[in-house]
Amino acid sequence: MKYFEKLTLPDFDLYPEVVNLLNSNTIDWNTTNQICINTTPDRPGDYVYGTGSLDLDWDNSYEYKDENGNKNIHVPPRNPPLSEEMFTEVVDIFKNTVFEDCVNELKKYYKLGRVRLMRLEPKSCLSWHHDYSSRIHLPLKTQEGCFMVIEDEVLHLDQGTWWFAKTTNKHTAFNGSKSDRIHLLVNVLDTTSSM
C-alpha cells in the first residue's frame, strides 16, 4: 500500500457510545456531518466549532449568479483563520468517557489536531481534495460499498482497524451502500514517538 498503513493501537469500543449520545439527543450531526471531540480552551462545550473548514467561513457564504446566469457559492475566508493546534481540549460532554481515553492514548504517539466523528451518508461522495496534514481513521461503522481513494489507490478500511492515511495527497471517500459510514478521524500534526 502506497498511501495507507494499518496501525497497531489499542481498541476502543466507541460506536455504542456514539449511538447512545445520538439517541439521547446529547449530540447531533450538524450540517457538515461532523462532530468534534476536541475544541479550543475558550469553547469547552462546543462540539460543532471544529467541524468543517478551518480556513473558510461557511456560515457567511452566499449564492450568486455569474455573468452566464450560473449559480455559484462564495465562501469568504475566516477572519482570523483557525488552526489545528488550537484544538487542545476535550469537549465537556466527552470528558470522562471512552472518547477522552482514546484521545489521551493517541496523544502518547502523536501531536493531535482536531479529532472528529465523520458521517458519510448513503450513496454519497466527498470532493476530490487534499488536506494539510495526514489523518488516522478508525472506521466505527462501515460496510460493503464504502471506500477511500488516495490518488490511484482504492481501499475499503476495515471496521475497528486503525489506519494511517496520507491525505496530503489528493483523495476522496465514497459510500455506495444504503447505510451511514462513520469514522473517527484524527488530524496528525506530528509523531511524538515511534510505534
N, C-alpha and C positions, 0 to 999 in steps of 0.2 A: 504494500500500500504506500502510495506516494504522499498523500495528504491527510491520512488518518492513522492514528496509533491507539491500539487498545491499551488502557491503563489498568494498573492494579491498585485500587483504592478501596477503602472499607465500604461495605454495603450499608446503605441507609434506606429503610422502607418508607419513602416519602409519599408515595401515591395515596395510601389510605388517609394520611393527614391532609393532603390536598382535597380529597373528596369530602372529608369532614368539614373543612373550612369553607368550601364552596356550598355544601348543603346547609350549613348553619348561617349562611349569608355574612360570614365574617370577612370574606374576600369575594370579589367577583372579577370576571375578566373584563377589563376596561376596553376601550375602542382599539387598542393595539394588540389585544390578545396576549398581554403580558402582565405578570405580577412580579414586582421587585422584592426580593427577600431582604436586601440591604438598602440603606438610604444614607443621606448626609446627616451630620450631627444636629443640624437645625430643623430637621423634619422627621422626628423619631417615629411618628405614627403613619407616615405616608408611603404606602406600598405602590403607588402609581408614579411618584416623582421620577423614578429611574427607568421608566418604560419609554419606548420609542427612541427617537434620535436625541443625542446629546447636543448636536450642532444646530438642528432645525427646530423652529418653534411652530409645530403643527397646530397649536391652539389658536394661533393668529393667521392661519393660512386662509386663502380665499380663492375662489374660482373666477376666471376671466376668459373672455374670448379674444383670440388673436385676430390679426388683420384678415384672415381667411374664414373667420367665424368658428374656428375650432376651440373647444373648451380646453382650458389649461388650468393648473393649480399653481399658485405662487405660494411658496413656503419660505417665510423670512428666516434669517439666521437667529438663533437665540442670542440675547444680549444681556449678560455675558454668556458664552457657551459653558456647558457643564463639562466636567472631565471624569473619567473612570476613577481616578484617585480620590475623588470627593466622597465616594460611596463606601464608608468605613464602618457603619453601624448597622446592626441587625434591626429591622423594623420591629417595633414593640410587640405586635401580635405574633411574631415568630420567635421571640425570646423564650428561653426555657422550653424549647421544642426540639424535635429531631432536626429541624432546619438549622437552628443555631449550632447544634452539634456537628452537622455536616459542614457548615461554613468554617467553624473552628478547626475541624480536621483538615480541610483544604488549605487553610492558612499555614499549616505546617510545611507545605510543599510549594505553595505558590503565593505570589503577591496578587491579590484579587482586585478586580474592578467590580462591576455590577454582577450580582447573582440573581437570575430571574427564572421564573416559570414561564415557558413559552408554549402557547397552544397554536397548532396549525389545524384549522378546521378541515372537514372532509372536502375532497375534490378541490383543493386549493394549492397555490404555489407562491413562493416568495420571489421577489425580483432578483435579477442577476446582479450581484453586488460584491463588494469586498469590505471587510472590517479592518479596524485599526490595530486589532490585537487578535491573537489566536483564541480559540474557545475550547472549553471542555463541555461535552454533552453527556448527560445521563438520561437516557430515554426512560421515562416513568410509565408511559402508556404509548405503545406503538403496535403496529400490526402490518400484515402483508399489504404492500402498495405504498409504503412510506419510505422515501429515500432522501438522501442528501447527496448533492453533486458538488464537487470541488474540481474546477477546471474540467478535465476529461474523465474523472474518476467518480463512479456512482456506487453508493454503498447504503444498504439497509443497516441502521445502527440497532443492534440487539437491545431489547428491553433489559434494564437492570445492569447494563455494562457501561463502564466509564470509557469515553472516547476523547482523545485529544484531536482537534481538527484545525488544520492550518487555514483558517478563514481569512487571512490577509490576502489570500488568492481569491479570484472570482468564484462565486459559489451561489447555490440556491438550495432549497429544500422543497419537496412536494409531498402532498398527502393525496394519493389516489384512492384511498379507502373510503368507507362510509362512516367512519368514526373519528373523533378527535385524536390527534397525536399530541402528546405533552412531553416536553423535555425540561430538565433542569439545565440551564445554560449558564456557564461560568466564564466571565471575561478574565483571561490570564494576562497579567501585565508583566510578570517575571516569574522565573522558577527560583524558589528560595532554598531548595535542597534537591539533591539527586534522588531519583526514585529507583 
